Amino acid sequence: MSDRLIGIGLMITTVLAYLYYTFWLLITPFIDADQPVHKWFPHRQYALTVPLVLFVLMLTVVGSFLGIVMILSKAPEKRKVE
C-alpha cells in the first residue's frame, strides 16, 4: 500500500468518527426517545467520559515517555572554571 492510500483511509476514518460523534452529541437530544435511531448510539454519559479517559491516558503515556527519556539521557558534564 502506498502512503497516499493509507492517508486517505485515515482521513475517511477520522471524518466518519467525527460525524458520528457530532451527530451523537448535537442531533440525538432533539430526536424523540422512542425513535429507533437512539439504538445506534451508547448512553450520552459515555460521550464525555470516553474522550476524557483517553485524554488522561494519552497524557500519562506522553509524560511517562518524557520522564524516562530525561532520566536515561546523560546530562553533559560541566567543566570547572578555574
C-alpha positions in Angstrom: 0.0 0.0 0.0 1.2 3.4 -0.8 1.4 6.2 1.8 -1.3 8.1 -0.1 -3.8 5.3 0.2 -3.1 4.9 3.9 -3.5 8.7 4.4 -6.9 8.6 2.5 -8.0 5.7 4.7 -7.1 7.5 7.9 -8.8 10.7 6.7 -12.0 8.9 5.9 -12.0 7.1 9.2 -11.4 10.4 11.1 -14.2 12.2 9.2 -16.6 9.3 9.9 -15.7 9.2 13.6 -16.1 13.0 13.8 -19.5 12.9 12.1 -20.7 10.0 14.3 -19.6 11.8 17.5 -21.1 15.1 16.4 -24.4 13.5 15.5 -24.4 11.7 18.8 -23.9 14.8 20.8 -25.7 17.5 18.9 -28.5 15.8 17.0 -29.8 13.0 19.2 -31.0 15.2 22.0 -33.6 16.7 19.7 -34.9 13.3 18.4 -37.7 11.7 20.4 -36.6 8.9 22.7 -38.9 6.3 21.2 -37.2 6.6 17.8 -35.0 3.6 16.7 -32.1 5.9 15.9 -31.2 6.0 19.6 -30.3 2.3 19.5 -27.3 3.2 17.2 -25.6 5.2 20.0 -24.4 4.4 23.5 -25.6 6.3 26.5 -24.8 10.0 26.4 -22.7 9.7 29.6 -20.0 8.0 27.5 -19.8 10.9 25.1 -17.8 12.8 27.7 -16.2 10.0 29.8 -14.6 8.1 27.0 -12.7 11.1 25.5 -11.7 12.3 28.9 -10.3 8.9 29.9 -8.4 8.7 26.5 -7.0 12.2 27.1 -5.8 11.3 30.6 -4.3 8.1 29.3 -2.5 9.9 26.5 -1.1 12.5 28.9 0.1 9.7 31.1 1.9 7.9 28.3 3.5 11.1 26.9 4.5 12.2 30.4 6.0 8.8 31.2 7.9 8.7 27.9 9.4 12.1 28.5 10.3 11.2 32.1 12.0 8.0 31.0 13.9 9.9 28.3 15.0 12.6 30.7 16.2 10.0 33.3 18.1 7.9 30.8 19.7 10.7 29.0 23.0 11.7 30.4 23.4 15.3 31.4 26.5 16.8 29.9 29.3 17.2 32.4 30.0 20.8 33.3 33.6 21.9 33.1 35.1 23.6 36.1 36.1 27.1 35.5 39.4 27.9 37.1 
